[in-house]
Amino acid sequence: EKVAVKKCTNAFDDVVDGKRILREIRLMRHFFHENVASIREMLPPPGPDFTDIYIVMDLMDTDLHRVLHSTQPLTDAHYQYFV
């Protein structure tokens, strides 16, 4: 089964970035929906002094950024699929 691995580099260099990553992880662990990527697991760090976080999640067909910036107009069928 194919999965996506998200690498969050230098996760602790900036407090705001660290909070965003934590918020994303907490939200993704909370939601269970076929149209929302969910976390499969988080890879353990290699040691106590780590800077990167690896999140293993479901592989989705596309992402919201591509959908929103696509030149293709959205139809009612698209809206129903998203909701």
Protein Blocks (a to p, Z undefined) as FASTA:
>chain_A
ZZdddddehkllpmklmmmmmmmmmmmmmpccfkbccdfbdcddfbfbdfbdcddddddf
bdfklmmmpcbdcdfklmmmmZZ
